[in-house]
Amino acid sequence: MKNIGSRVYLALLFIFLYAPIAVLMIFSFNSARSRGVWGGFTLDWYVQLFHDRQIMSALYYTVTCALLASVIATVLGTVAAISLSGMRGLPRALTTYLVYLPMINPDIVMGLSLMLLFISLKIPLGFVSMLLAHVTFCLPFVILSVLPKLKQTQADLYDAALDLGAKPLMAYSKVIIPQIMPGILTGFLLAFTMSIDDFVVSFFATGNGVTNVAITIYAMARRGMNPKINALLTIMFAGVILLLFVANRRIADAKPRR
């Protein structure tokens, strides 16, 4: 009886989480513009989506910014996590609290503070400022994804590599990095997802002519929900699922080889 109750609870939980996404995906193939009436199956909204310059421009900036921000945050976050793992005592505890702070800080505070910082430094609000903002709030997710993997590695693994003749850079690239690669991939995927999903920070950090998908959807939704948005979000959801599948397969294939 306990197992049945647990399964029912789990099923209801997944229905609550994924039913809205399923409805959105289904209505992306609806020929009627209304969200409450099914008018028949169609792919017209997908065709119109790829001919909409505003959406395509927003998608380009979104994907480009997410990829660049994820790569930069992953590199910087991995180096920071390795440095943090070597700290001890009060410096490590203080640095860890500072890493957590951007994650618990309200987005509107971070967005407004970054905007004021860019203005004070005379950095034009546009793609570069949005990229810097995304790297800033993605960094903690990468650091906190890599740190647990560093804790799982043997403490003397790096020293053993040095004793066997490896240079410091080679010891990290050939010994440490392969051991923490699942954490690095997890941090990259989290950073990529957070960058695509962000609205508040992007809204304050960007300027005229540069918008991401979140800002574009917000502007379009104020005039009424366009079915092309359903098609766009369906493609983005499918892309994230495919990315997660490929990453999990690579991690699963790497474990037997190691």
C-alpha positions, 0 to 999 in steps of 0.5 A, a space after each residue: 500500500 505504501 509503494 502504491 501511494 508513493 507511485 501515485 504521488 510521484 505520478 501526480 508530481 510529474 503530471 503537475 510539472 509537465 502537463 503545462 509543457 505538454 499543453 503548450 507543445 500540443 497547441 503549437 500544432 493547433 491551426 486556430 489562434 485560440 488557446 481554448 479551441 482545437 482547430 486541427 493539426 497544422 505546421 503553419 506556426 513553425 513555418 511562420 516562426 522561421 520567417 519572423 525576423 524579430 523572433 529569429 533575431 532574438 533566438 540568435 542573440 539568446 543562443 549565442 549569448 548562452 553558448 558564450 556565457 556557458 563556455 566562459 563561466 565553465 572555464 572560469 568556474 572550474 578554475 575557481 572551484 579547483 582553487 576553492 578546493 585547495 583553501 582551508 578554514 575561514 578563507 574557504 568558508 568566506 569564499 563559499 558564502 560569497 559564491 552562494 550570494 549571487 544565487 540567493 540574491 534577487 534577480 532584480 537587485 543583480 540586474 539593476 546593480 549590473 546596469 548601474 555598474 555598466 553605466 558607471 564604467 561607460 560600457 554600452 548596454 547591448 550584447 557585450 553587457 548582456 554577455 558579461 551579466 550572464 557570465 556573472 550569474 552563471 559562475 556560481 552554478 558552475 562552481 557548485 557543480 564542480 566542487 562536489 566532484 573535486 571532493 570525491 577525488 582522492 586528495 593526493 591524486 594531484 601530488 601523485 601525478 607530479 611525483 610520476 613526472 607530470 607538469 602541473 598543467 598536465 596533471 590538471 588536464 590529464 588527471 584532475 579534469 577527467 575525474 571531474 568532467 561530469 561536474 563540469 558538464 553539469 555546470 555547463 548545462 546549468 549555465 546554458 539553461 539559466 542563460 536561456 531562461 533569464 529575463 530580469 537580468 537581461 532586461 536591465 543589462 541589454 539595450 536597444 536592438 539586442 533582445 533575447 527570447 525571454 524579453 521578446 516573449 514578454 513584449 509579444 505576450 503583452 499584445 496577446 499570446 501568439 501561437 508562434 511562441 508555442 512553436 518556438 518554446 516547443 523547439 527550445 524544450 526539445 533542444 534542451 532534452 536532446 542536449 541532456 540526453 547526449 550529455 548523459 550518454 557521454 557521461 555513461 559511456 565515459 564511466 566504463 572506459 575509466 
